[in-house]
Amino acid sequence: MAVIKAKKSTLSSNKTEARIWFYSLLLTLQYGAQPLISKRFIRREVIVTSSVLTCEIAKVICALFFMAKAGTLKKLYNEWTLVGALTASGFPAAIYALQNSLLQISYKNLDSLTFSMLNQTKIIFTALFTYFIMRQKQSIQQIGALFLLIIAAVLLSIGEGSKKGSSSGNTDQILFYGIVPVLVASVLSGLASALCQWASQVKKHSSYLMTVEMSIAGSLCLLLSTSKSPDGEAIRQHGFFYGWTPLTLIPVISNALGGILVGLVTSHAGGVRKGFVIVSALVVTALLQFIFEGKPPSLYCLVALPLVLCSISMYQKYPYQVKKKES
């Protein structure tokens, strides 16, 4: 009897591990390819708010479908409360909505590899906000990894400005519409990640439920902002789907599925596996950019890339250990 139980436990563990690897592989491909897909299929005329709102709607549809398929939709509906949803997901959702808009702007003004690498600075801000909100400390190795990542971000900023800044106008556009938006988005991502970690540990929300709540809340915030924002004026003047083509749905749906996968990888495997996914995605981005754009990385990118890889690996490999008191 004990042998049978042990075999069942082993089979269950193997299935879970296989599922984790499957989710991780999908997220690696999505995360690495997203910058290229967005640049290729989203025209510059597309209104940012329209693509972000459509992505949030797609997330809700996908999450509800997966919950219904898993048979948890009715249970979660019965246990759901408005106050709980606003407490756990409302504020992070508003932050993520703004972050997504900034990322959409940055996609169009940075090359794919530089965007992906600068986007990794969100780990720094995640660590900072996690410490302030959750009192989660960092090891010496992790602090060193954060400094490596800062150096890499500075190198990338210098490299991007010198590479494309043949005129002052181009340099300003790269800085203010490429580098600055992705760095601000990283700060917001760090804050939202820490808040989500607090919500998941205290409220015990499922990843699908968090996705639905945050997408709805974020969409409502964006809709309210359109009353006075330039995007809102552009939507009223040209229409919601101005500049869209059928191919625009490809990056929008891809981004929505990526949001679902982030929650699944984090909930099933934790931050360590997600860190390896991020590292792998950088390699995927570099490879795809070289294959489809014929553009080898700049010297600054080549110097910064190993720094980013080492810093993320160090951060994930050497977590803070609580020292045991001697009796």
Disulfide bonds with the S-S distance in Angstrom:
none
